Amino acid sequence: MTNDSASTSYNSLAEIRARRDALGKEIEADSQQIKKLWEQLFAKDEPEAYATPSKRLNRLLSTGVGMFDAALLGWKLYRKFSGKPLFSKKRRW
């Protein structure tokens, strides 16, 4: 984009309107290009397709082990900081 408005003289309103329309189209094109580049910059990488059964099983086991590990950590932290068992062994009738 060049800044030659200081050297350009306009003789009629039609010339001003034409220049305004041209600048509007340039701004819109620049806006579209910026939008496209922005989407490329922050686009999430598509995960690899889990097409094979071994990859699906590996993903399932990994998720399950992660959930079990989180539950076990929560249980240990609860026991350490509360001092009382979650499930009491005494039954009150």
Contacts in CASP RR format, 6 or more apart in sequence:
PFRMAT RR
TARGET T0000
AUTHOR 0000-0000-0000
METHOD contacts of the structure
MODEL  1
MTNDSASTSYNSLAEIRARRDALGKEIEADSQQIKKLWEQLFAKDEPEAY
ATPSKRLNRLLSTGVGMFDAALLGWKLYRKFSGKPLFSKKRRW
1 26 0 8 1.000
1 30 0 8 1.000
8 19 0 8 1.000
10 16 0 8 1.000
10 19 0 8 1.000
48 55 0 8 1.000
50 56 0 8 1.000
50 59 0 8 1.000
75 86 0 8 1.000
78 86 0 8 1.000
79 85 0 8 1.000
79 86 0 8 1.000
END
